[in-house]
Amino acid sequence: MADEFTIADFRHVADGLQEGQFAVGQRRKAASLADLDPIYRDLLDRPITITLGLIGPDGRVSLTPMWFDHEDDKILVNTAAHRAKCDWIRAQPNLTVLIVNPDNPYHWVQIKCTVEQELREVDDGGEAVTRQLDRIWTKYTGEAPPYGLRDPEIDETRVLFVCAIHRIATFGKP
């Protein structure tokens, strides 16, 4: 089970104008992603390309579209080990994930999280990194494993960052 985190439900205009719209309407504590309203939980399970926000070496936010996964109330970020993003995450392990409903951009979930663990495909136990990569490959492409986008020019290995959730913000309706 995850540590306790906060869910902030923003006031939205899906049902019409309201006083204080676009501000946080309610904050509540949660112990699990299961505590999310199903209309937001659904976004986590759909094959939606998310936006990952992290801090780059120049101190500015870097935004990357990527595949999304979660397991056991942890956010999973899987990337190629040779990418600069890996070093940036190690240097600044606080990440933000934005999942926007592709059918309605006014329905979204934002998750703020911190890296708790780094797993590398080349280490003992690294097969868990490969299995997770194969799982999201199938989720996003519908194709059977193995993951089919490894860079053929290098011996690409993967890193999996396992992240604890600290805050979730929700907005809108499907």
HELIX and SHEET records of a PDB file:
HELIX    1   1 LEU A   33  ASP A   35  5                                   3    
HELIX    2   2 PRO A   38  ASP A   45  1                                   8    
HELIX    3   3 ALA A   84  ALA A   91  1                                   8    
HELIX    4   4 GLU A  127  THR A  141  1                                  15    
SHEET    1   A 5 VAL A  24  ALA A  30  0                                        
SHEET    2   A 5 PHE A   5  PHE A  10 -1                                        
SHEET    3   A 5 ARG A 158  PHE A 171  1                                        
SHEET    4   A 5 LYS A  74  ALA A  80 -1                                        
SHEET    5   A 5 ASP A  69  GLU A  71 -1                                        
SHEET    1   B 7 VAL A  24  ALA A  30  0                                        
SHEET    2   B 7 PHE A   5  PHE A  10 -1                                        
SHEET    3   B 7 ARG A 158  PHE A 171  1                                        
SHEET    4   B 7 TRP A 108  ARG A 120 -1                                        
SHEET    5   B 7 ASN A  94  VAL A 100 -1                                        
SHEET    6   B 7 ILE A  50  ILE A  55 -1                                        
SHEET    7   B 7 VAL A  61  MET A  66 -1                                        
END                                                                             
